[in-house]
Structures are given as C-alpha cells and as structure tokens.
Amino acid sequence: MWCERNGTVRLTLNEHGDGTYQLFLINGKRIQYLSRAGERERERDWDWDWDWDWDWDWDWDWDWDWDWDWERFTEVSRIRAVSRSEGGPAPGPIHDASLKCQPYQPCEGLIDTTDPQQTRLHTDALPLDEVDGNVIRTVKRSVFSESQPSPLKEPLTLAAVSQDVLRNILDLNESVIQNEEFVCCVSGGKLFPGSVPLAHRYGGHQFGYWAGQLGDGRAHLLGEYTNRKGERWEVQLKGSGKTPYSRSGDGRAVIRSSVREFLCSEAMHFLGVPTSRALSLVVSEEPVWRDPFYNGSVIKERGAVVLRLAKSWFRISSLEILTRTGELDVLRTLLDFVIKEHFKSIATNDPDKYVVFFSRVLNETAHLIAHWMSVGFAHGVCNTDNFSLLSITFDYGPFGFMESYDPNFVPNTSDDEGRYSIGAQANVGLFNLQKLLEALKPLLTSDQLSQSLQILREYPQIYHQRFHELFKAKLGFLGNEEKDSYVIAFLLKLMEDTGADFTMTFRQLSEVTLSRLQKGSFAPSLWALSDLSSHKHFRDWVQLYLQRLLIDSDEERQHRMQAEEDAVLLPAEAVCVKALLLTPQHQSRTTAAPALLLQHRLHGTAMMPRPTAAHAQ
C-alpha cells in the first residue's frame, strides 16, 4: 500500500480469513504477506527489468514507531499522486531534511488496479508547464507548473493538528503525529513517493481591476487523496516556498497568518459553512520579514507551513486567465475536467453543460455568501482568485468575525475604501460571477449567453431567499409569512443602531423566555439583549416577534434556535495549538488575536462575559 513512482506501479491489499493481508502489484503478481502481528513473509516471484536507480530491499527492516490500524485500510482509500504518467525523476527526499526522513510514505490505499482509469492524474488531463523549476516567469498554455517546496529551517515544531481531519478525512491513526516523519512530510521537507508538487496558474481581478498572472505564489499541490468513504481531497502545502508565481514574494507564511488559517478553516467547518480544511501547522525558527500593519515597520517573524485540504483548489480566476490570453483550447480542456470531476450530475455530452455549470456555481456562491452573513463572517479579500468554483471558503487572509453588528465592518486594514466590507459581500459575489461569465463567453453560443445572462439576473433573488431562510432559522420561525423579511430587517437595524453584539444577540434570544423578553428586563448575563433593549423601538420589534411566535411554546422555540446557535469553540481534543505560539518573545497583537477572536465569536453561551478592552489588545 505504498505509492511507487508517479503511479506507474501501484499496490493493492487483500485481506484473508486467516488474519493476513496479501499485497499485489498492478499485474497481480504477489510480493509478500503482512500479518496483523507484524510478521512478514518474503515471496518474490517477479522478474521485471526496471530502469530505476533504487535499492529495492524487500527484507524491510525499518524501525517505525507508527501505530497503523491495518483494518482501517480494508475499505477503499487512496492517494493519487499528481505526477507525470511517464518520464521524470524517481521519487525521493527533495533535500537533506533536518529530520531524517525515511524513503517511504504510506500514501496509497486499496484500489482496483485492474481499472487504469482510476489512476488518471491531473497532469494526464491538464497541460503542464514545459519549463521546470521555481524561476519566476510568465507561464503560457499551462494549468500547472512543477515546483519543488523549499524546506523550512530546523528546528521544526508540530504546533497544531486537527484530529477530525486526521481521523475522518485522511484515515490516519493519532499516533502518527508523534513520529518525526509526519512533521517532515506535512512541512514540505519530504515528498510523498511518486508526487511531483505543482503550483497552479491563475490570474484574476483584485479590488475590481485585472491583475494579470497571479497563481500559487507560496502553495504546492501534493496530490489527491481518496479516503475510505470515497471522498476525494486535494492536499496542499501553504507557506512552502517560492514558485514560478511568487512575483516579488518570498513564498513563505508566518505564524500569525498560519494560525488564523488553521483555526478559521476548522471553525468554519464546525459552523457548517463549506470550507477548506487544515490538517496541521508546523512552525520554524526561520526568520521571515513582514510589515504586518502596512505602515512601513518591517519586523522579523517566524516561518510556518499549513497543510490544507479541499475538494478542489480551482477558482474563478483559473478560467479567467485562459480567456484573457486567448488560450481557448486550454480553457475548454480545464472546464471539461472540472465538470467531469466535480459536477458529476452535469452530463458531459450535454450541449448546454457550460450554462448548467454557470447556474450551479451561481446558486452555490449565493448560498455560501448568505451563510457567511448568517455567522457574521467577512472574508476580507473577495477577489476572483479567492472565489472557489466549488463555492467553498478558502484562502483565509485578513478575515474577521463581526462583533457589534455593522454592515460596514471591514477586517482588512488595507481595504481603505471598504470594497470588501461584510455588507458588500453579496454585491461582490455578483461582480465575481459576472467575471466568470465573461470567462465562459467564448465557449457559449448567442442563445446560451442569453440564458446565462438571465441566470445572472436571478442572483439577487437566490441570495435573498437563502439569507432569509438562514435568519428565520436563527429566530426560530416556522414556515413562511409575508412579514418575516420585515421582522429580520427591523432587528438588524436595531442591532446596528445600538451596536449590539451580532452573535450573542441571537444566542441570548434563544436562551431568554418570551415573558422576560416582553418585560424588557434582562440579567447582567444577557448583556447583548440589554444593549438591544436600549433602542426606543425595541418593544415594537418584540411585539412583532411575539406575534410571529404566537402559536409556539418557549421550549420548542428555544430548542430550534439553540440548534442553529450551538457552540463551536474548537475543543482541545479536536485541535491542539501549542502555547509556544503565544509566548512573550513571539507574541504580538496580531499573533494572539485569532484565538481570542474565535473564542468570543464561537463560544455561543449566554453566560459568556461581555468582551473587555483587553480582548482587542
């Protein structure tokens, strides 16, 4: 169950009733047995003439400290290395890592190797840059470029791991995090065997203007893993060094931004928002120079790498650059690939498949942004290169969770004009979808373009419908009534005028009894409602709210509302971030902020104290 050289040789594992497992190569010839007790029986009945400069030693005598649960691999799970189908160097360590990486990685699970279509890789279907290396350049007629990660300087420390990702996405036993090999692999210090890391080429609109070629400037796609549930996840390193798309950057990420990416991607998942995931955070003593407040004050920070996962990292700008450069054949190839791999309900022979694709992306994007609004999330940089074709949240940069309700809340200190304020996100989504349609336009007939423009005009209705569905659920409403939209808008206006806390207002509404709400007298623990009640029209809103809930009981309403507002403070058993991240010598306002911010926004209990000035420092 190890992946050897770019997928050309693949192994499968069969379980026998006597407690042993039998390994096979692609042509079905037996290599050896592995028993649960770890006994190995060497049986070599192959005689191939491989032209590889490898020392094949089937008398494996490795001193592993990995507690593998072999039974978990009896279900289908695999990783498809993104590598060339022929040629290229044999896999192996890319550098002399400070951690002594052994030449192995359990990377391929159980697959039916008799079906060659199962091993078609990204680079088999999509054009690859003919120029190798990390030299910064303008890339043409390619979707990916080969790019080797640059290892972080030692010592390395595994600072955080999501156990949910480890167990439930990657099918790994918790004991792997105790092994130095794990740190080496998730920090870019060693490649998965057979993997040729790739950087993705894209180019899009940033702050409303065409920015030209962008691309993965500090990220490397390692491969695609299919777990035992049949889910496929693309595995990517962020902060792993320069690529051909780094422009003037150094290809690194610092602890400050990496902690934010790690924590928020996991928090958003548990909030029920479609998102990328994060497995691990590795930190280093390697110095990285940054200007965190964009004021000319450059400081030395520490480098870090996040291993993150998504069903796909393709984005609107993946298509934009191909239309802009006139590479329409590559555009069609990439679009067909995305539809076939990720929109399986769309028939590949449907003449209107691109229209259906656009409609699907539009619907899901509208739903995603409505979901952002329902949890008070502002992405901060809603450029087309940060909008997923699969409508998931990714590329967590200067995001923020809104404290007091304010439609003009802007978490990004470099967004001076407030283009990406939380209240503007729906309109920005429409702008980005317009750019997606522009990218698709060369592939559409005049009738298909007309259909697509009509679909685009339906975006506001789709967004508002989903927005109101989510907020009605937050208020405990059943069914639909004409005045529901007014009740929601009225409440949000009260919150804006009084500066009431967005999250805690809804949480405390789910806790308070209707009789107490009608009296308008609240205990100190219900501080958000107390703030809201200071508005002169608060009692008017309460009367409308009570009328809407007339046939409901307190218990039923509270149960529904609390189901929507349940806490998602990341538990210690799910995510563990070492205290070293916040030690005084490395602490700054921006380093500590993410944990404090997420604690406040996601705690979700009416007994939570009012935030103090210390939380903002």
C-alpha positions, 0 to 999 in steps of 0.5 A: 500500500505504498505509492511507487513512482508517479503511479506507474506501479501501484499496490493493492491489499487483500485481506484473508480469513486467516488474519493476513493481508496479501499485497499485489502489484498492478499485474497481480503478481504477489510480493509478500504477506503482512500479518496483523502481528507484524510478521512478514513473509518474503515471496518474490516471484517477479522478474521485471527489468526496471530502469530505476536507480533504487535499492529495492530491499524487500527484507524491510527492516525499518524501525517505525514507531507508527501505530497503523490500524491495518483494518482501517485500510480494508475499505477503499482509500487512496492517494493519487499522486499528481505526477507525470504518467511517464518520464521524470525523476524517481521519487525521493527526499527533495533535500537533506531534511533536518529530520531524517526522513525515511524513503517511504510514505504510506500514501496509497490505499486499496484500489482496483488496479485492474481499472487504469482509469482510476489512476488518471492524474491531473497532469494526464488531463491538464497541460503542464508547464514545459519549463521546470523549476521555481524561476519566476516567469510568465507561464503560457498554455499551462494549468500547472507548473512543477515546483519543488517546496523549499524546506523550512529551517530546523528546528521544526515544531508540530504546533497544531493538528486537527484530529477530525481531519486526521481521523475522518478525512485522511484515515490516519491513526493519532499516533502518527503525529508523534513520529518525526516523519509526519512533521517532515512530510506535512512541512514540505521537507519530504515528498510523498513517493511518486508526487511531483508538487505543482503550483497552479496558474491563475490570474484574476481581478483584485479590488475590481481591476485585472491583475494579470498572472497571479497563481500559487505564489507560496502553495504546492499541490501534493496530490489527491487523496481518496479516503475510505468513504470515497471522498476525494481531497486535494492536499496542499502545502501553504507557506512552502516556498517560492514558485514560478508565481511568487512575483516579488514574494518570498513564498513563505507564511508566518505564524500569525497568518498560519494560525488564523488559517488553521483555526478559521478553516476548522471553525468554519467547518464546525459552523457548517459553512463549506470550507477548506480544511487544515490538517496541521501547522508546523512552525520554524525558527526561520526568520521571515520579514513582514510589515504586518500593519502596512505602515512601513515597520518591517519586523522579523517573524517566524516561518510556518507551513499549513497543510490544507485540504479541499475538494478542489483548489480551482477558482474563478480566476483559473478560467479567467486567465485562459480567456484573457490570453486567448488560450481557448483550447486550454480553457475548454480542456480545464472546464471539461475536467472540472465538470467531469470531476466535480459536477458529476450530475452535469452530463458531459455530452450535454450541449448546454453543460457550460450554462448548467455549470454557470447556474450551479456555481451561481446558486452555490456562491449565493448560498455560501455568501448568505451563510457567511452573513448568517455567522457574521463572517467577512472574508476580507479579500473577495477577489476572483482568485479567492472565489472557489468554483466549488463555492467553498471558503478558502484562502483565509487572509485578513478575515474577521468575525463581526462583533457589534453588528455593522454592515460596514465592518471591514477586517482588512486594514488595507481595504481603505475604501471598504470594497470588501466590507461584510455588507458588500459581500453579496454585491461582490459575489455578483461582480465575481460571477459576472467575471466568470461569465465573461470567462465562459463567453467564448465557449457559449453560443448567442442563445446560451449567453442569453440564458446565462445572462438571465441566470445572472439576473436571478442572483439577487433573488437566490441570495435573498431567499437563502439569507432569509431562510438562514435568519428565520432559522436563527429566530426560530420561525416556522414556515413562511409569512409575508412579514418575516423579511420585515421582522429580520430587517427591523432587528438588524437595524436595531442591532446596528443602531445600538451596536449590539453584539451580532452573535450573542444577540441571537444566542441570548434570544434563544436562551431568554423566555418570551415573558422576560423578553416582553418585560424588557428586563434582562440579567447582567448575563444577557448583556447583548439583549440589554444593549438591544433593549436600549433602542426606543423601538425595541418593544415594537420589534418584540411585539412583532416577534411575539406575534410571529411566535404566537402559536409556539411554546418557549421550549420548542422555540428555544430548542430550534434556535439553540440548534442553529446557535450551538457552540463551536469553540474548537475543543482541545481534543479536536485541535491542539495549538501549542502555547509556544505560539503565544509566548512573550518573545513571539507574541504580538497583537496580531499573533494572539488575536485569532484565538481570542477572536474565535473564542468570543465569536464561537463560544455561543453561551449566554453566560459568556462575559461581555468582551473587555478592552483587553480582548482587542489588545 
